Amino acid sequence: MSLITGNKGEWSEIYTLFKILSDKCLYPGDESLNRIESLIYPIVQVLRTESSGSYEYSIDQDLVVVTSNQNELIRIPVVEFQTKAIQLLEKIQSERGTFSSPEIEAFMKKIHCVSLKAQSTSKTDITIVIHDERTNQKPTLGFSIKSQIGSPSTLLNAGKSTNFQYKIVGKCLSEQEVKNINDISGRSKIKERVKAVQESSCMFDFVKVNHEVFSDNLVLIDTALPQILASMVLKFYSANLSRTADLLASVEDDNILGFNTANGHPFYTYKIKRLCTDAALGMTPAKVWGGDYDATGGYLIVKSDGDIVCYHIYEKSQFENYLINNTKFETASSSRYDFGKIYSEAGSLFMNLNLQIRFVK
């Protein structure tokens, strides 16, 4: 039988299962990924669906009880989960690419865990029943797992659906000038092309979000989002800014939509926080978004040192601040997603620029 193999992010899901069962609770994080020690969410159960069935991992003092269809299968000391979590963390930190771990896989089979990723069609990676001591309720919450061990994950994935169309206005560029700009190559070619257009006494006027579904998703969240995001995307490609918080601050200073800021209302920040939260918990660009969250709990962040903090949707402000302060815009593949070149349409010149948002370490 072949061994289970996976990358750092995939193995991090199993590490999360081991770690939170050994901790027996979740700790919320602040906007800088530090634990908020004064808030604790005791874990009642972890629910996991495998190809072989559904399983519940319950905490009973110093034991983890594994059941399926209300039938108890095995009782395992919490300390075993702690030991295996430490072993797996060391393995994840030391390996590169995809790898296997026969010892960890043997323990997984012992607890009826046969795959790295629980079966799910949504953004939920792990389902946890917590005890909310403030309300004395036990909600069942779906969390998305984001691992900082290895390559940072994306908040909003790029695609042709995330292209923004801009019309080039001002000076009329000649065919040779267009060719010279499109021929610019190198690692920063898109930013260099945008710079060359602007240095030719031209400007970029936002026209539309190319993909109708993504455009409508943005309008559903907030009618001003297409214009605000288009401004942030253009700034990313034309200024030395990439972090979401910095791009947002710059757009807010420009006040491109002419909001009344005399009373201190954070118009731009509020709207981008809504976008980030919706992207984190359910919205994807090319699929019609109805406003329902898939990950009903929030995020579990596996830090590079193995600590895990949660961003609970109940703690909305901390979750939003985490998303804004720990993400950046980045350039995806221009050849794959068809952006970054000047093209002619109905006698006018245009360029598409692409949006992708990734977490930072």
Backbone torsions as a table, in degrees:
resi	resn	phi	psi	omega
1	MET	NA	132.8	-177.9
2	SER	-73.3	150.3	-179.5
3	LEU	-77.5	153.9	173.8
4	ILE	-72.6	129.7	176.2
5	THR	-123.7	151.5	178.5
6	GLY	-167.9	169.0	177.9
7	ASN	-90.1	-177.1	-176.6
8	LYS	-59.6	-41.9	-179.2
9	GLY	-65.2	-40.7	-179.5
10	GLU	-68.1	-42.9	177.5
11	TRP	-67.9	-24.6	178.5
12	SER	-64.3	-26.2	177.1
13	GLU	-67.6	-39.5	176.7
14	ILE	-70.0	-39.9	176.8
15	TYR	-58.7	-41.6	179.6
16	THR	-60.7	-43.6	177.9
17	LEU	-58.3	-49.6	-179.8
18	PHE	-62.4	-46.4	-172.3
19	LYS	-66.2	-46.4	-176.2
20	ILE	-71.9	-29.5	175.5
21	LEU	-70.5	-34.5	178.1
22	SER	-75.3	-32.1	176.8
23	ASP	-76.9	-27.9	-179.4
24	LYS	65.9	12.6	178.5
25	CYS	-163.2	166.5	173.4
26	LEU	-113.5	143.3	175.7
27	TYR	-111.8	125.1	174.6
28	PRO	-65.4	155.0	176.4
29	GLY	-113.9	156.1	173.8
30	ASP	-90.0	-172.9	-175.4
31	GLU	-68.3	-11.6	179.4
32	SER	-108.0	17.1	177.5
33	LEU	71.1	19.0	175.5
34	ASN	-91.6	143.5	176.6
35	ARG	-62.3	141.5	169.0
36	ILE	-98.6	96.9	-170.9
37	GLU	-64.8	-23.4	-176.5
38	SER	-78.0	-9.6	179.2
39	LEU	-119.0	124.8	-180.0
40	ILE	-134.1	136.6	175.0
41	TYR	-113.1	99.8	176.8
42	PRO	-61.0	140.8	-179.7
43	ILE	-91.0	128.5	176.5
44	VAL	-92.7	-49.3	-179.9
45	GLN	-150.6	152.8	165.8
46	VAL	-115.5	128.5	-177.8
47	LEU	-106.9	134.4	-176.7
48	ARG	-141.9	131.4	177.8
49	THR	-105.1	122.4	178.5
50	GLU	-112.7	171.3	176.0
51	SER	-63.1	-24.7	-178.3
52	SER	-90.9	-3.7	180.0
53	GLY	141.6	-175.4	179.5
54	SER	-104.3	140.3	-175.1
55	TYR	-131.9	148.8	176.6
56	GLU	-119.7	133.6	176.7
57	TYR	-112.5	108.4	-174.9
58	SER	-110.1	148.4	178.6
59	ILE	-94.7	122.7	175.2
60	ASP	-127.4	89.4	-176.4
61	GLN	57.7	-107.9	-177.7
62	ASP	-105.3	22.7	179.9
63	LEU	-126.5	148.2	168.6
64	VAL	-105.2	122.5	-178.3
65	VAL	-103.6	122.0	-179.7
66	VAL	-101.1	123.5	-179.6
67	THR	-130.6	159.5	174.9
68	SER	-146.0	128.1	-177.3
69	ASN	52.2	40.9	177.8
70	GLN	67.2	11.0	176.0
71	ASN	-101.6	123.8	179.5
72	GLU	-72.1	130.4	-177.5
73	LEU	-103.8	-40.7	-176.3
74	ILE	-165.1	151.3	172.8
75	ARG	-119.1	127.8	-175.8
76	ILE	-129.2	132.8	178.3
77	PRO	-58.4	139.5	178.2
78	VAL	-55.3	-34.2	-177.2
79	VAL	-61.5	-27.8	177.5
80	GLU	-67.1	-39.3	176.3
81	PHE	-64.7	-37.5	178.4
82	GLN	-63.7	-45.3	179.9
83	THR	-62.7	-45.9	-178.8
84	LYS	-68.2	-32.8	177.1
85	ALA	-63.3	-42.8	179.2
86	ILE	-64.0	-44.4	-179.7
87	GLN	-62.7	-44.2	-178.2
88	LEU	-68.5	-38.3	177.9
89	LEU	-59.7	-45.4	178.9
90	GLU	-61.0	-38.7	179.4
91	LYS	-66.1	-46.4	-179.4
92	ILE	-62.1	-42.4	-177.8
93	GLN	-67.2	-30.0	-173.7
94	SER	-93.7	-21.9	-174.5
95	GLU	-86.3	164.4	173.8
96	ARG	-129.1	150.1	179.3
97	GLY	64.7	-145.7	176.7
98	THR	-92.4	149.2	-177.4
99	PHE	-154.5	166.1	176.5
100	SER	-120.1	166.3	178.7
101	SER	-149.0	90.9	-176.6
102	PRO	-55.7	-39.5	-178.1
103	GLU	-66.1	-43.9	178.3
104	ILE	-67.6	-38.7	-179.8
105	GLU	-63.2	-36.5	177.7
106	ALA	-62.6	-40.7	178.5
107	PHE	-69.1	-37.5	177.6
108	MET	-58.7	-45.3	-179.6
109	LYS	-64.5	-35.5	178.9
110	LYS	-60.3	-34.6	-178.3
111	ILE	-100.8	16.1	175.9
112	HIS	65.0	37.2	176.5
113	CYS	-113.6	107.8	-168.9
114	VAL	-109.2	-1.4	179.6
115	SER	-143.0	159.0	-178.8
116	LEU	-72.0	-35.4	-176.1
117	LYS	-115.4	126.5	175.7
118	ALA	-64.6	148.1	-178.8
119	GLN	-67.0	127.5	-178.6
120	SER	-162.9	146.1	176.8
121	THR	-109.3	5.1	-176.6
122	SER	-119.9	-167.6	178.4
123	LYS	-82.7	1.4	179.2
124	THR	-77.9	121.9	177.2
125	ASP	-99.6	-26.6	-179.6
126	ILE	-150.3	140.0	-179.0
127	THR	-112.5	127.2	-172.9
128	ILE	-130.8	135.8	170.0
129	VAL	-96.9	118.2	-179.9
130	ILE	-110.8	163.0	172.3
131	HIS	-104.5	108.3	176.8
132	ASP	-84.9	103.5	-173.8
133	GLU	-69.4	-18.1	179.6
134	ARG	-77.6	-33.9	180.0
135	THR	-106.2	-9.0	-176.7
136	ASN	58.8	32.0	176.4
137	GLN	-112.6	164.2	-178.7
138	LYS	-125.4	75.3	-178.2
139	PRO	-72.8	147.9	173.0
140	THR	-95.8	118.9	-170.8
141	LEU	-124.5	138.0	175.0
142	GLY	-97.7	127.3	-179.6
143	PHE	-114.1	144.3	168.9
144	SER	-93.2	133.9	-178.5
145	ILE	-98.0	127.8	175.5
146	LYS	-121.7	122.0	-177.1
147	SER	-102.9	133.3	174.4
148	GLN	-92.7	1.3	175.8
149	ILE	-88.4	111.3	-175.0
150	GLY	101.1	-158.7	-176.4
151	SER	-71.1	135.9	178.3
152	PRO	-62.0	145.0	-179.2
153	SER	-87.4	170.8	-179.0
154	THR	-95.1	150.3	170.3
155	LEU	-92.2	-41.5	178.1
156	LEU	-135.8	115.2	-175.0
157	ASN	-75.9	143.4	176.2
158	ALA	-76.3	157.3	174.2
159	GLY	-173.7	175.7	172.8
160	LYS	-61.0	-23.6	179.0
161	SER	-68.0	-18.5	-177.8
162	THR	-103.6	23.5	175.5
163	ASN	-84.7	137.9	175.5
164	PHE	-111.3	132.4	-177.9
165	GLN	-96.6	132.8	178.0
166	TYR	-125.2	137.6	174.1
167	LYS	-91.3	136.4	178.9
168	ILE	-90.4	116.4	-175.3
169	VAL	-121.8	164.1	-178.0
170	GLY	109.2	-128.7	178.6
171	LYS	-63.1	141.3	177.5
172	CYS	-82.2	113.3	-178.6
173	LEU	-76.4	137.3	177.3
174	SER	-75.8	165.6	177.7
175	GLU	-59.7	-37.5	179.8
176	GLN	-68.5	-40.3	177.9
177	GLU	-63.3	-41.6	177.5
178	VAL	-61.2	-44.5	179.9
179	LYS	-62.2	-44.1	-178.9
180	ASN	-61.5	-40.9	-179.7
181	ILE	-68.7	-44.7	-179.9
182	ASN	-66.2	-23.4	-179.7
183	ASP	-82.0	-7.9	177.7
184	ILE	-60.7	129.0	-177.3
185	SER	-126.3	-178.9	179.8
186	GLY	111.8	175.6	-174.8
187	ARG	-61.5	-36.5	-177.5
188	SER	-106.7	32.8	-170.9
189	LYS	-61.2	-36.5	-178.0
190	ILE	-66.2	-45.7	178.9
191	LYS	-64.8	-36.4	178.6
192	GLU	-67.2	-37.2	178.0
193	ARG	-67.3	-43.3	177.8
194	VAL	-60.4	-42.6	178.6
195	LYS	-62.2	-41.8	-179.4
196	ALA	-64.1	-39.5	177.1
197	VAL	-61.8	-46.8	-177.9
198	GLN	-67.3	-33.1	178.9
199	GLU	-76.4	-9.7	176.9
200	SER	-93.6	22.7	179.9
201	SER	62.9	32.5	176.6
202	CYS	-115.1	161.9	178.3
203	MET	-131.7	161.1	177.3
204	PHE	-105.2	122.9	174.7
205	ASP	-108.5	122.1	179.3
206	PHE	-63.7	133.1	179.5
207	VAL	-106.9	-55.9	-175.9
208	LYS	-167.9	163.9	164.5
209	VAL	-83.2	123.7	-169.8
210	ASN	-61.9	-37.4	-176.3
211	HIS	-90.0	120.3	-173.4
212	GLU	-61.9	-39.0	-178.7
213	VAL	-65.6	-45.5	179.3
214	PHE	-64.2	-40.9	177.5
215	SER	-58.4	-45.9	-179.5
216	ASP	-69.0	-34.3	175.2
217	ASN	-59.6	-43.7	179.7
218	LEU	-65.0	-43.5	179.6
219	VAL	-63.8	-36.3	177.4
220	LEU	-60.6	-43.2	179.0
221	ILE	-67.2	-47.4	177.0
222	ASP	-164.8	131.1	-175.3
223	THR	-61.4	-23.2	-178.4
224	ALA	-88.3	-6.8	-173.3
225	LEU	-62.1	-41.4	179.0
226	PRO	-55.6	-44.4	-179.4
227	GLN	-68.3	-41.1	-179.1
228	ILE	-66.0	-46.4	179.6
229	LEU	-64.5	-39.8	178.8
230	ALA	-59.9	-38.9	177.8
231	SER	-66.8	-40.9	178.8
232	MET	-67.2	-40.2	178.5
233	VAL	-62.2	-45.9	179.7
234	LEU	-62.9	-40.0	178.1
235	LYS	-63.9	-38.6	178.6
236	PHE	-58.9	-41.6	-177.4
237	TYR	-84.6	-12.4	-175.4
238	SER	-118.5	-12.3	179.8
239	ALA	-125.1	166.5	-178.8
240	ASN	-85.9	57.2	-178.6
241	LEU	-133.0	139.8	176.6
242	SER	-139.1	-30.7	-178.7
243	ARG	-68.6	139.3	-177.4
244	THR	-55.9	-43.2	-177.8
245	ALA	-62.5	-39.0	-179.1
246	ASP	-71.4	-42.6	177.6
247	LEU	-63.2	-40.3	179.4
248	LEU	-64.3	-43.1	179.2
249	ALA	-62.8	-38.5	-179.9
250	SER	-67.2	-43.7	178.4
251	VAL	-65.2	-37.9	178.8
252	GLU	-63.7	-40.0	177.4
253	ASP	-63.5	-39.0	-179.6
254	ASP	-70.5	-30.6	-177.9
255	ASN	47.2	58.5	-173.6
256	ILE	-61.5	-25.4	-177.9
257	LEU	-96.7	2.2	174.3
258	GLY	66.6	34.0	177.2
259	PHE	-65.4	153.2	174.5
260	ASN	-78.2	101.7	-177.0
261	THR	-98.3	7.4	-176.2
262	ALA	-61.5	-29.6	-177.7
263	ASN	-95.4	4.1	174.8
264	GLY	83.5	15.7	178.9
265	HIS	-67.3	130.8	-179.1
266	PRO	-86.1	66.4	-172.7
267	PHE	-55.3	-52.2	-173.9
268	TYR	-70.7	-43.9	-179.5
269	THR	-61.1	-44.0	-179.3
270	TYR	-59.7	-44.2	-175.7
271	LYS	-70.9	-39.7	179.2
272	ILE	-71.2	-33.2	174.6
273	LYS	-61.6	-40.1	177.7
274	ARG	-63.4	-42.1	177.8
275	LEU	-60.9	-49.0	-177.2
276	CYS	-61.9	-42.1	179.2
277	THR	-63.7	-44.4	-179.6
278	ASP	-67.2	-37.7	176.9
279	ALA	-66.1	-36.4	-179.3
280	ALA	-68.3	-35.5	-168.3
281	LEU	-110.3	3.4	176.4
282	GLY	170.7	-35.5	-173.2
283	MET	-73.8	128.6	170.9
284	THR	-122.0	147.4	-169.6
285	PRO	-58.5	-42.7	-170.0
286	ALA	-92.9	2.8	-178.8
287	LYS	-116.3	135.9	-179.3
288	VAL	-57.0	127.1	-175.8
289	TRP	-103.3	121.9	-179.0
290	GLY	-102.4	1.1	177.9
291	GLY	93.7	1.7	-179.7
292	ASP	-91.3	130.5	-179.2
293	TYR	-81.4	134.2	172.7
294	ASP	-81.4	-50.9	177.4
295	ALA	-86.3	94.4	-171.7
296	THR	-78.0	-11.8	-179.5
297	GLY	-97.4	-42.9	-176.7
298	GLY	135.9	-138.5	-177.3
299	TYR	-118.8	145.0	164.0
300	LEU	-111.4	122.7	-178.8
301	ILE	-104.4	119.8	173.9
302	VAL	-89.7	108.2	-177.9
303	LYS	-75.5	163.8	-176.0
304	SER	-62.5	-24.0	178.1
305	ASP	-90.5	3.2	177.4
306	GLY	95.6	-12.5	176.9
307	ASP	-67.5	150.1	179.4
308	ILE	-123.7	128.1	174.4
309	VAL	-122.1	150.8	-179.8
310	CYS	-112.4	147.1	172.4
311	TYR	-116.0	100.1	-172.2
312	HIS	-86.8	136.1	-179.3
313	ILE	-62.0	-20.9	175.0
314	TYR	-64.5	-32.2	178.8
315	GLU	-96.8	66.1	-168.5
316	LYS	-58.5	-43.7	-176.4
317	SER	-63.8	-44.0	179.5
318	GLN	-65.4	-39.0	179.5
319	PHE	-63.8	-47.1	179.8
320	GLU	-62.5	-44.1	179.8
321	ASN	-63.8	-37.1	176.8
322	TYR	-61.0	-46.5	-178.1
323	LEU	-63.0	-43.0	-179.4
324	ILE	-67.7	-42.0	-172.5
325	ASN	-86.3	-6.8	-176.5
326	ASN	-125.7	26.5	177.5
327	THR	-132.6	163.9	178.6
328	LYS	-146.4	157.3	170.9
329	PHE	-83.7	147.9	176.9
330	GLU	-148.1	163.3	-178.6
331	THR	-90.6	122.4	175.8
332	ALA	-87.5	-169.1	-179.0
333	SER	-74.5	114.4	-177.9
334	SER	-71.4	-31.4	178.7
335	SER	-72.3	-38.0	-179.4
336	ARG	-71.0	-38.2	-173.0
337	TYR	-107.5	7.3	167.6
338	ASP	58.8	61.7	176.5
339	PHE	-144.7	167.0	173.0
340	GLY	92.6	6.9	176.6
341	LYS	-123.2	144.9	175.8
342	ILE	-73.5	136.5	176.4
343	TYR	-140.8	157.4	-177.3
344	SER	-103.0	139.3	179.0
345	GLU	-150.5	121.4	179.2
346	ALA	53.4	38.7	176.1
347	GLY	81.8	2.8	178.7
348	SER	-119.7	160.6	179.7
349	LEU	-102.6	140.6	-178.2
350	PHE	-136.9	162.4	169.5
351	MET	-143.7	137.8	173.7
352	ASN	-95.1	136.9	173.9
353	LEU	-123.4	145.9	-168.8
354	ASN	-110.6	147.8	178.7
355	LEU	-108.9	127.2	166.4
356	GLN	-143.2	136.4	-179.8
357	ILE	-121.0	126.6	-176.5
358	ARG	-125.8	150.7	174.5
359	PHE	-72.4	151.8	176.1
360	VAL	-106.5	157.5	177.8
361	LYS	-82.1	NA	NA
